[in-house]
Amino acid sequence: MERLNSKLYLQNCYIIKENERLRKKAEILNKENQQLLFELNQKLSKTKNSDESNQEGNNNVSSSSSASRQS
């Protein structure tokens, strides 16, 4: 009985260490995911702003060319 208890104790210790290792790895992966998500949102924001600027520029050009045609 004592031998079984010792064996179970060692298995429990191993599981606890493995759990800690996996928890640290999960934390690192979570931080990496958060950083990648932040970078992706930054790029999407820049792309969106760039597209909006291009559309405004195109609208201004078409408005001024329409106005010059009407003159």
QUINOR-V205270 format. One record per residue. RES is the residue in one small letter. SS is DSSP state (helix for helix, strand for strand, loop for the rest). Layout:
BEGIN
RES,SS  RES,SS
END
This chain:
BEGIN
m,loop  e,helix  r,helix  l,helix  n,helix  s,helix  k,helix  l,helix  y,helix  l,helix  q,helix  n,helix  c,helix  y,helix  i,helix  i,helix  k,helix  e,helix  n,helix  e,helix  r,helix  l,helix  r,helix  k,helix  k,helix  a,helix  e,helix  i,helix  l,helix  n,helix  k,helix  e,helix  n,helix  q,helix  q,helix  l,helix  l,helix  f,helix  e,helix  l,helix  n,helix  q,helix  k,helix  l,helix  s,helix  k,helix  t,helix  k,helix  n,helix  s,helix  d,helix  e,helix  s,helix  n,helix  q,helix  e,helix  g,helix  n,helix  n,helix  n,helix  v,helix  s,helix  s,helix  s,helix  s,helix  s,helix  a,helix  s,helix  r,helix  q,helix  s,loop
END
